[in-house]
């Protein structure tokens, strides 16, 4: 028996892809909207549509009651009201029938001095990007306060997992895996918040299943993995099928690359997230997810690392 119907907007993205899989595994009838079906997910009914079109969004959502907004603009295209406009279209497409909207949040909304980042903590964004995220979430809060929708935000740290697409493992840390190199990302001795995507996706499904117990506007913080670069490096070295040379990635290069690459230029502005230990905590979410929910750290790292060395394994 189906647990219900859900549509994932942005099914081709790294987040949307894993969320689609999680809902299928849990027994939902899953649809996924994208411009093309370039990353098919078994069990997901693909719906062709353009997120810039209100008509396409309305048609894709239709009578489905649970909507996951996994849409995301390119990192350098958030400004000039574009992020807010994209999310405002989604809200308009949802209408006023009380549909449930789930939205992936991040920790940009908080200050560098915030060590325990809990849902009740006052948001104090320190960067323009953080202010954009805060304004975007405010749109959902306003729609929920009018009774038009139920909005659930699940906040998490940096993503990692199998099928890496533009995450830190792909862009920096294992970019030179073929040469036997691993570059630590961050600041020595400073723990960083990470979210293993298959687990985060299952957390979205859990919240959707429990939606009737939640408030009209609700936020949750996914703890995930909170480790130093050294601990992460040790786990990667243990999981890799070849000997790796470990070094610290010089983050100053992000600024230099940013002189020519607008995406890296914007990424470089968020350096405070690596220099400060900001740990996501949420006892209420832990209760919903239950004990032993998370994939063991060593397993999560192994599943993330394995594709980078697939050719090595075949050769062996």
Long-range contacts (C-beta under 8 A, 24 or more apart in sequence): 1-27, 2-27, 2-28, 2-29, 3-27, 3-28, 3-209, 4-28, 4-29, 4-65, 4-66, 4-208, 5-29, 5-30, 5-31, 5-63, 5-64, 5-65, 5-66, 6-30, 6-31, 6-64, 6-66, 6-67, 6-68, 6-208, 7-31, 7-32, 7-33, 7-47, 7-60, 7-61, 7-64, 7-66, 7-67, 7-68, 8-32, 8-33, 8-44, 8-68, 8-70, 9-33, 9-51, 9-57, 9-60, 9-67, 9-68, 9-69, 9-70, 9-71, 9-90, 10-34, 10-51, 10-69, 10-70, 10-71, 10-72, 11-39, 11-41, 11-44, 11-46, 11-70, 12-36, 12-37, 12-38, 12-39, 13-70, 13-71, 13-72, 13-165, 14-159, 14-161, 14-163, 14-164, 14-165, 14-166, 14-167, 14-197, 15-70, 15-72, 15-104, 15-159, 15-197, 15-200, 15-201, 16-68, 16-70, 16-71, 17-41, 17-163, 18-161, 18-163, 18-197, 18-198, 18-200, 18-201, 19-68, 19-70, 19-201, 19-204, 19-205, 20-44, 21-198, 21-201, 22-198, 22-201, 22-202, 22-204, 22-205, 23-68, 23-201, 23-204, 23-205, 23-208, 25-202, 26-202, 26-205, 26-209, 28-205, 28-208, 31-60, 31-64, 33-57, 33-60, 51-86, 51-89, 51-90, 52-86, 52-89, 54-89, 54-92, 54-93, 57-89, 57-90, 57-93, 58-93, 58-95, 61-93, 61-94, 61-99, 64-99, 65-99, 65-100, 66-99, 66-100, 66-102, 66-208, 66-211, 67-94, 67-99, 67-100, 67-101, 67-102, 68-101, 68-102, 68-103, 68-204, 68-208, 69-101, 69-102, 69-103, 69-104, 70-104, 74-263, 75-263, 75-266, 75-267, 76-262, 76-263, 76-265, 76-266, 78-129, 78-132, 78-266, 79-128, 79-132, 83-132, 83-133, 83-136, 84-132, 84-135, 84-136, 84-139, 87-136, 87-139, 87-140, 88-139, 91-139, 91-140, 91-143, 91-148, 91-149, 94-143, 94-148, 94-149, 95-148, 96-146, 96-147, 96-148, 96-149, 98-147, 98-148, 98-149, 98-150, 99-149, 99-150, 100-149, 100-150, 100-151, 100-152, 100-208, 100-211, 101-140, 101-149, 101-150, 101-151, 101-152, 102-152, 102-153, 102-154, 102-204, 102-207, 102-208, 103-137, 103-140, 103-151, 103-152, 103-153, 103-154, 104-153, 104-154, 104-155, 104-156, 104-200, 104-204, 105-133, 105-137, 105-153, 105-154, 105-155, 105-156, 105-219, 106-133, 106-155, 106-156, 106-157, 107-155, 107-157, 107-193, 107-273, 107-278, 107-280, 108-133, 108-270, 108-273, 109-133, 109-134, 109-137, 109-155, 110-278, 112-272, 112-273, 112-275, 112-276, 112-278, 113-276, 114-278, 115-276, 115-277, 115-278, 115-279, 116-279, 116-281, 117-155, 117-193, 117-221, 117-278, 117-279, 117-280, 117-281, 118-221, 118-281, 118-282, 119-155, 119-219, 119-220, 119-221, 119-282, 119-284, 126-272, 127-269, 127-270, 127-272, 129-266, 129-269, 129-270, 137-219, 140-217, 141-217, 144-216, 144-217, 145-216, 145-217, 147-216, 150-211, 150-214, 150-215, 150-216, 150-217, 150-218, 151-216, 151-217, 151-218, 152-207, 152-208, 152-211, 152-214, 152-217, 152-218, 152-219, 152-220, 153-218, 153-219, 153-220, 154-200, 154-203, 154-204, 154-207, 154-219, 154-220, 154-221, 154-222, 155-219, 155-220, 155-221, 155-222, 155-280, 156-193, 156-195, 156-200, 156-221, 156-222, 156-224, 156-280, 157-192, 157-193, 157-194, 157-195, 157-222, 157-224, 157-225, 157-226, 157-280, 158-192, 158-193, 158-194, 158-195, 159-194, 159-195, 159-197, 159-200, 160-194, 160-195, 160-196, 160-197, 160-300, 160-304, 161-196, 161-197, 161-198, 161-300, 161-303, 161-304, 162-197, 162-198, 162-303, 162-304, 162-306, 162-307, 163-307, 164-304, 164-307, 164-308, 169-304, 169-305, 169-308, 172-249, 173-236, 173-249, 174-236, 174-305, 174-308, 177-240, 177-244, 177-308, 177-309, 178-311, 180-242, 180-243, 180-244, 180-245, 181-244, 181-245, 181-247, 182-233, 182-236, 182-237, 182-240, 182-244, 182-245, 182-246, 182-247, 183-246, 183-247, 183-248, 183-249, 184-229, 184-230, 184-232, 184-233, 184-246, 184-247, 184-248, 184-249, 185-229, 185-249, 185-251, 185-274, 186-228, 186-229, 186-274, 187-229, 187-274, 187-275, 188-228, 188-229, 188-230, 188-248, 189-228, 189-230, 190-228, 190-229, 190-274, 190-275, 190-276, 190-277, 191-226, 191-227, 191-228, 191-277, 191-279, 192-226, 192-227, 192-228, 192-229, 192-273, 192-274, 192-277, 193-223, 193-224, 193-225, 193-226, 193-278, 193-279, 193-280, 194-224, 194-225, 194-226, 194-227, 194-232, 195-222, 195-224, 195-225, 196-224, 196-225, 196-294, 196-295, 196-300, 196-304, 198-295, 198-300, 198-303, 199-224, 199-293, 199-294, 199-295, 199-300, 200-224, 202-293, 203-285, 203-289, 203-293, 206-288, 206-289, 207-288, 210-288, 220-282, 220-284, 220-285, 220-288, 221-280, 221-281, 221-282, 221-285, 222-280, 222-282, 222-285, 223-279, 223-280, 223-281, 223-282, 223-285, 223-286, 224-280, 224-294, 225-297, 225-300, 226-277, 226-279, 226-280, 227-297, 232-301, 235-297, 235-298, 235-301, 236-301, 236-305, 238-298, 238-301, 239-298, 239-301, 239-302, 239-305, 239-306, 240-305, 240-309, 241-309, 241-312, 241-313, 241-316, 242-309, 242-312
